[in-house]
Amino acid sequence: MAPYADQISRLPDSHHPLLSPPLTQIIWIYKDRTKPMKAELVEQAALVVKDTPILINMVSKRVKQLTSGRAPLVERRPGMREADIALLEIIQGKIKAQFLDA
């Protein structure tokens, strides 16, 4: 089982889910720490966004937007949480990473 957010600081770096994540692990996010994102969505999104830190940031920012009232860009199915919606939006190409030229 993946660690809760308040336990992350006590793990060695090799087991820290944000520093060395295999994306096949379930990522925990925000409010309800008892329900993980769906692992199959994480794996599919990792095929779209290859850089793990960028994927994590994209999901995090989109979850914040969704919880603050923004409308989802995909149909919300029963049992889907904000993180699942964000991952599905990435998979379907509704949101993409945009890089600024330095």
HELIX and SHEET records of a PDB file:
HELIX    1   1 ALA A    5  ARG A   10  5                                   6    
HELIX    2   2 ASP A   13  HIS A   15  5                                   3    
HELIX    3   3 ALA A   39  VAL A   48  1                                  10    
HELIX    4   4 THR A   52  THR A   67  1                                  16    
HELIX    5   5 GLU A   82  ILE A   91  1                                  10    
END                                                                             
